[in-house]
């Protein structure tokens, strides 16, 4: 994780931290100074740190798993360099949290044995489970919050806690979701990226309720192990079967094909429909393109969210929803 001050934070899970007795390492923005945090010199609950997140106030939240005699839970390095910890004794649902998200208002969300919520400015946790809410399953994996304040949870299917406190759940049976075993997710504004163990990738546009599947499981031999978004460029990076995959937004890619289309509009002008190409996650050399509708003078009218599939620069095949 890179924070607002360009410090680079790295976590260590049990396989590494047990040997090195390090839970977290931070390389400061001067690229010279490196600080290591462990149970021996900090407020970390354990040296097995699953993940971390930095909130807008500069507080760093760590998800700790139990290790030897150390208990698990949430450790927080506050911006004033003091520490706070939360465990099941504090009301947290699990001592082995899997993911943390902090929204723009300071609300904290934690997955693992349901969904735990720490409302901003409070110290009391609220827990959602499959028994007490519409959460699909207590086997929760990751959590993210979109620009509308909706909370998304992966695990068994996809669960959505909307800002109005209502729930929506997505499964293979009731949506275009590729698989009921969802894993990694990242969100940029109103677009949700969901990576699965079978190598497929779903994208859900919360504004239009449109689904897109960029990768089918048979195009890759393994699973999506992690996802990250570069918010400044819109690029999405994924770890796929120990390799790095990169999605490049259409605005940064090369036009592969163009065709003039006559449209019956008020001014009866001529428009161009230009699919803009960008690499897919597939390693087969195949590409996806997305339509760009503009006037003859170059004014953009609309961009399609539904992709097309390109085998080569001369052929174009539409992918059905």
N, C-alpha and C positions, 0 to 999 in steps of 0.2 A: 504494500500500500504506500502511495506517495501522498503526504499530507499537504496542506495549504502552504506550508513553509518549505516544500520540496525536500523534506526529510523522508527517507526510505525505511519503512518498517517491514521486518521479516519475522514470521513465526516459525517455531520448531515443534513438531509433533513428537510423540514418545520415542520413535525409532532413532531420532537424532538428539533430542534434548536430554534423554536419559544418559546418553554417553557423554555429552558435552556439558551437561548441567546448565543449559541455557534455555530459557523459554522464549525470549524475544530479543531481537537485535535491531537497533536503529542506526542507520548511517545518516549523519546530519548533513544539511545542505552544503556544507563546506567540502564535502566528499572526502574528508580526512578523518574527522572524529567519529568513532563508532562506540556506541554504548550497548552493553549487554545487560538485560534484566533477567533475574532468576528469583527463586524463592529465598535465596540467601541474601539478596541485596535490595529487594523491592517488596511490593505488596501483592505480587502474583500468588494466586492460590496454589498453582502447580507449574512445573516446567513443561507440561504437555499443553501447548496452546494450539487450538484447532484453527482459529481465525481471529481477525481483529478488524475494527472499524474506527475511523476518526470522525467525530461529530463536528458540527459547525462551530462549536465553542472551543475546539481544540482538545477535548477530552478523548482519550484512547480507550476503547472497550475491548477486552480480551475474553474469548471463550476458552475456559480451562477444563480439561478432562482430569479425573483423578489419576494420580501416579504415586505408587508406593504408599507412603503414609499421608500424602497430601490429598486434600479433597478437591473436587471440581466445582465449577460455578462460573461466575462472571467477576473479573477483576477490572477495575477502572483506574487508569492513571489520569487524574484531573489536570486541567491546564495549569493549576498552581503547584503541580508536582507532588500532590498528596494522593493517597490511594484510598479507594473504597471497594469493598467486595460484597457480592451477593451469592448466597447459596440456597439450598432447599430450605434451610432454617429461616431464611429471609423471605421466603415465599416463592422463590424460583421453582419452576416445575421440574427441573432436572439438574443433576450434578454433572451431566455430560452434554452441555449445549453444543449444537452443531453449527449455528450461524447467528449473526447479530445484524440488525438494521436499526439505524436511528434516522427518523424523518426530520423534515425541515423545522418542525415545532419542538423537537427534543424528545419525542416519544420513542421509547426503546422497545424493540421487538426481538424475541429470542426463540429459536426453534430447538426441538429436542423434547420428546414426550409431550407433544402438544405445542401450543403457542403461548409464550409468556409475554406480558405487556407491562412495561413500567411507564405510566403516564408522566409527562413532563412535569418537573417540579415536585414530584412525590417520591416516597420511598416504599410504597406498597405495590406489590406485583398483582396483576390480574392474569389468571390462567384460562385459556380456552382449550377444551379437549373435545374429542368426538362425542363424548357423553353429554357435555354441558353446552355444546354449540353445534353449528352445522359444519365444523371442520371435518373433512373426509376421514382422516385417520390421525392417530397420535404419533405415527411414524413420520415426523416432519424432518425435512433435510435443510432447506434454505428459505430465506425470507427476503423480500424486497418491497419497497414502498414506491408507488408511482407518483406522478405530478399531481394527481387528484387526491392523494392521501389514502388511496386504496392499498391494502396490505395483501401481498401475494405469498403463498406458501407452497413449496413443492414437497414431494414425498410420495404418497399414494394419490394419484391424480393431481389436480391443481385447485387449491382453495383460495378464495378471494374474500377478504373482509373489507367491505366498502366503507367509505368515510361516514355514511349514515348508519353504520353498525349492522347493516344487512349482509347476508352471506350469499355468494354464488360459487358453485362448485363445477369443475370441468373434468370430464372423463372421456374415454374413448366412446362410450355409449351415447353421450349427449353433446359431443362437440367434435371438431376436427383434430383434437389432440392426438399426437402420434402414438403415445403409449400411456398407460396408467401409472408407470413408474418414472416419475419426473425427478430430476436431480438438481442441476445448476440453473440459476436464473439471474439475469441482470436486467435493469430497466433504464431506459433513457427517455425522459419526458413521458410520453404516453405509449411507448413501444416496449413490449416485454419479450425478451429472448429466453428460451427455455431449452436447455441441453439435456439429453437423455442417455441412459446407459447403452442403448442399442445403436448409438451413433447418429440418431436423427436430431433435428433442430427445428423447433416451432417458434414462430414469431407471431405475437398477438398484438394488434393495434387496438388499444383500449378506446380510442376515439371513434373508430369506425366499426369496431367489433369484427374486424376481418382477420382471418387466420392465413398464415403462409407457412408451408413446410419447405425449407431450403434444401434439406438433406434427408434422404430416406436411409434407413438403417443399412440397406444392402450396398450403399455406396462407400461405406467405410467399414472396416473389419472390427472396430472396437468402439469405445464409448467416449463421450465428451466428458473430460475429467474436470475442467474448470472453464470459466468464462470471465471476461473483463471488458469494459467499454472505456475507450478514450473519449471523454466527454467533449474535448476541444475539437476533435476531428470526426467523431462519429464512428470510428473504426471499432470493430469488435474482434477481440483476440480470444482464441480458445486453445486449450491443451487437449489434443485428440490422440489417444494411443501413443503418448510420450512424444508427440510432435506438436509443433505450433501451427495453428490455422489462423488465417486473417481474413476478415470481411472488410472490403473497401467500399465505402458509400458510392453511389452512382455519380455524384458530383465530382469525384476524383478519378473517374475511370474514362476509358476511351469509348467513343461511339462506334458500335460494331455494324450498325445497319440503319438506314434511313429511307423513308418512303413518304412522298407527298400524298396527302389525303384530302379530297375535296369535301368540305362540310357545308351543310345547309344552315348557315347562320345569318343573322340579320343583315350584316354588311356583305355577305356572300364573298368573304375574303378567302385566301388560300392559307392553309395551315400545314405545319410539319408535325408528323408523329415520329419521334426519335427515340427508339429504345437505347438507353445508356447502359453500357456493359460494365460489370464488375465481377471479380472472381468469386466463385462459390467456394465452400469449404472442401469440395471434392478435389482429389488429387489426380483426376482423370483428364484434366485439361478442358473440361466442359465449363460453360459460363451461363450465368443468368443475366437477363436484361430487364429493364423496367421502362415503361413508356413515359415520354416527355412531350406534352402537347404545347406548341407555341405558335404565335402569329408569324407571318412572313417577316415582320420587322424584328423578330427575336423576343417578343414579350412572352413570358411563360404564363400559360393558362392553367395547366394542371399537370400533375405527375401521378402516374398509376402506381398503386402499392402492390398490385398483383404482378408477379414476375412472369417472364417468358423464359423458355429454355432454348439455348443456342448450342447447336452441335458444332457448327463452324460459322464463319463470317457471312455465309451466303444463305443459310437456312434458318428458319425461325419456327419454333413449335410452341404452341400455347400450353401452359400447365393448368389443368383444371383445378378448381378449388377442392 
